[in-house]
Amino acid sequence: MPDYAGEIEFHAPDFTRPEFRMLRRQLVPSLTESEEVEWVHVDRSARRVVARVTMSSASSSRATAKAGALARTLQSRLRKVRAAQLRLRVELSRDEDA
């Protein structure tokens, strides 16, 4: 099966500093434990957490669905954070290096 590489972005522009800190403390460990995640980058000033992911799937639509499911699963596990205010972005493309 081909690999698809891309990013999952959690964007919280309306969060205060303490809210974003709580979000970051919950998201980053969960993301780094996931097999599909290669690295995680936190941009505190823009209130973004970005994870580089690689998904193996027969088609790009299935790979995108898998990445979206991963993002929604992590979002549903968040506690004491306005999870409904998060903006999610999932972007994948064919990984030519694989």
C-alpha positions in Angstrom: 0.0 0.0 0.0 1.3 3.5 -0.7 2.1 5.9 2.0 0.5 9.3 2.3 2.4 12.0 4.3 0.9 15.2 5.6 -0.1 17.3 8.6 -2.8 17.4 11.3 -3.1 20.9 12.7 -5.0 21.8 15.8 -5.5 25.6 15.7 -6.9 27.5 18.7 -6.7 31.2 17.9 -9.3 32.3 20.5 -7.7 30.4 23.4 -6.0 32.3 26.2 -2.5 31.4 27.2 -3.5 29.1 30.1 -6.1 27.4 27.9 -3.6 26.8 25.1 -1.0 25.5 27.7 -3.6 23.0 28.9 -4.4 22.0 25.4 -0.7 21.5 24.6 -0.1 19.5 27.7 -2.8 17.1 26.7 -2.2 16.9 22.9 1.5 16.6 22.6 2.0 13.4 24.6 -1.0 11.8 22.9 0.3 12.7 19.5 3.9 11.5 20.2 2.6 8.2 21.3 0.8 7.6 18.1 2.5 5.3 15.5 1.5 7.5 12.6 3.1 10.7 14.0 6.7 11.4 13.0 7.1 14.7 14.9 5.0 17.4 16.7 5.6 21.2 16.5 4.0 23.7 18.8 3.7 27.4 17.8 2.6 29.2 21.0 2.3 32.6 19.4 -0.1 31.3 16.7 -1.8 28.9 19.1 -1.1 25.9 16.8 -0.1 22.3 17.4 1.0 20.6 14.1 1.8 16.9 13.8 3.6 15.3 10.8 1.9 12.0 10.0 2.4 9.1 7.6 -0.6 7.0 6.7 -0.6 3.7 4.8 -3.7 3.2 2.8 -4.9 2.0 -0.6 -6.3 5.4 -1.5 -5.8 9.0 -0.6 -9.4 9.3 0.6 -9.0 6.5 3.0 -5.7 7.9 4.3 -7.3 11.3 4.8 -10.2 9.6 6.7 -7.7 7.7 8.9 -5.9 11.0 9.7 -9.2 12.8 10.4 -10.3 9.9 12.7 -7.0 10.2 14.6 -7.5 14.0 15.0 -11.1 13.6 16.1 -10.2 10.8 18.6 -7.6 13.0 20.2 -10.0 16.0 20.2 -12.6 13.9 22.0 -10.2 13.0 24.8 -9.4 16.6 25.7 -10.6 17.6 29.2 -11.3 21.1 30.5 -10.6 22.6 27.1 -13.1 24.2 24.7 -12.6 21.4 22.2 -15.5 22.7 20.1 -13.5 25.9 19.5 -10.6 24.1 17.9 -10.1 24.3 14.2 -8.8 21.0 12.7 -6.9 20.8 9.4 -5.9 17.5 7.8 -3.7 17.7 4.7 -2.1 14.6 3.0 -0.3 13.9 -0.2 1.4 10.9 -1.7 4.8 10.2 -0.1 7.2 9.8 -2.9 10.0 8.7 -0.5 8.2 5.6 0.5 
